[in-house]
Amino acid sequence: MTFLYIILAVNAVTWLTMYLIIFKTPLLDVDEGDE
């Protein structure tokens, strides 16, 4: 059971990092010229 939680935690951190890299970086560019 503990091993499952470890995998889940690592998976969540990975997705969060990917989300920040993919969405936050272009958001700074779009924010300047979109509005």
C-alpha distances in whole Angstrom, upper triangle without the diagonal:
4,5,5,7,9,10,11,13,15,15,17,19,20,21,23,25,26,27,29,30,32,33,34,36,38,38,40,43,43,43,47,48,47,48
4,5,5,6,9,10,11,12,14,15,17,18,20,21,23,24,26,27,29,30,31,32,34,37,37,38,41,41,42,45,47,45,47
4,5,5,6,9,10,11,12,14,15,17,18,20,21,23,24,26,27,28,30,31,33,35,35,37,40,40,41,44,46,44,46
4,5,5,6,9,10,10,12,14,15,16,18,20,21,22,24,26,27,28,29,31,33,34,36,38,38,39,42,44,42,44
4,5,5,6,9,10,10,12,14,15,16,18,20,21,22,24,25,26,27,30,32,32,34,36,36,37,40,42,40,42
4,5,5,6,8,10,11,12,14,15,17,18,20,21,23,24,25,26,28,31,31,33,35,36,36,39,41,40,42
4,5,5,6,9,10,10,12,14,15,16,18,20,21,22,24,25,27,29,29,31,34,34,35,38,40,38,40
4,6,5,6,9,10,11,12,14,15,16,18,20,21,22,23,25,27,27,30,32,32,33,36,38,36,38
4,5,5,6,9,10,10,12,14,15,16,18,20,21,21,24,26,26,28,30,31,31,34,36,35,37
4,5,5,6,9,10,11,12,14,15,16,18,20,20,22,25,25,27,29,30,31,33,35,34,36
4,5,5,6,9,10,11,12,14,15,16,18,19,21,23,24,26,28,28,29,32,34,32,34
4,5,5,6,9,10,10,12,14,15,16,17,19,21,21,24,26,26,27,30,32,30,32
4,6,5,6,9,10,11,12,14,15,16,18,20,20,22,24,25,26,29,31,30,31
4,5,5,6,9,10,11,12,14,15,16,19,20,21,23,24,25,28,30,29,31
4,5,5,6,9,10,10,12,13,15,17,17,20,22,22,23,26,28,26,28
4,5,5,6,9,10,10,11,13,16,16,18,20,20,21,24,26,25,26
4,5,5,6,9,10,10,12,14,15,16,19,20,20,23,25,24,27
4,5,5,6,8,10,11,13,14,16,18,18,20,22,24,23,25
4,6,5,6,8,10,11,11,14,16,16,17,20,22,20,23
4,6,5,5,7,10,10,12,14,15,15,18,20,19,21
4,6,6,6,9,10,11,13,14,16,18,20,19,22
4,6,6,7,9,11,12,13,15,17,18,17,20
4,6,6,6,9,10,10,12,15,16,15,17
4,6,5,7,9,10,10,13,15,15,17
4,5,6,7,9,10,12,14,14,17
4,5,5,6,8,10,11,11,14
4,5,5,6,9,10,10,12
4,6,5,7,9,10,12
4,5,6,7,8,11
4,5,6,5,8
4,6,6,7
4,6,7
4,6
4
